[in-house]
Amino acid sequence: MPVSADELIRLLSVLAEEENLRVTVKETMKAGVMAGTGATIGGLMGGPLGIAVGSMIGAGYAKWKVGGKTRKVSEVLTELDSDKRHQLHISFQDVLDQYPDADFSILMRQLTEDGELRAKLSERTKKYIKEDMKLVMEENHKQRGKAE
């Protein structure tokens, strides 16, 4: 029985958890409001120079407050709506076609035994996250159970 879109998501989520794949969450709207608020307060208190100082302080605060937040790729994948799940399934179809008789349990076992399959799925997942979902992968992630 072919692997469904939901089963593929489960498979990729397991892989993403094992490799501790994460994406950086950008909260640009919050950061913009914080920088703008700083500029406004600075402008009210110090005129044109206050705008510059206030915006720098606001931007620094925004960077400190909202910068660098990450989410697990497994969470991102499980929250995909049905259209995006279908799109993901299609983008992995050529890899799945190499295992035509494999169901979810067979592919899970293959994931641990077949380094080539693991590498294909990992690279394709990263590519999908970066190119199709337009998210930024966190490059310096720690592997579970390994030192930095």
C-alpha positions, 0 to 999 in steps of 0.5 A: 500500500503506498504511503499517504501524505499523512504517513509521509509527514509522520515519517519526515517528522521522525527524521526531523526530530532525530536530526533536530531540524529547526527553522528560525521564526521571524516575527518582523511585524512585532520587531517593526512595531517595537522599532517604530515605537522607539523612534516615536518616543525618541522623536517626542523626547529629543526631536530629529536626533531622538528619532535616530536614537529611539529607533536604534534602541527600539530595534535593539530591543526588538532583536533581543526580544523576538530575534533567534526564536526557533521551531522544530521542523516536525511541528511545522510539518504536522501543522500543514493544511491539507493542500500543503500536505498534498503538495509535500507528498507530490514533491517527495513522490519520486523518492517514494516511487523507488520503494513501490511496495513499501508502506509506512512501517517498512519505510520507518525500518528503512529509515534506520537501515538505509543511509541513502534513503535517510540522506535523500529524505533529509536533503529533500525535507530541507529543500522543501522547507527552504524553497517551497515554504520559504523558511530559514533553516537553523544551520547550527543545530545540535544532534541529539545525544552529541556534543556541540 
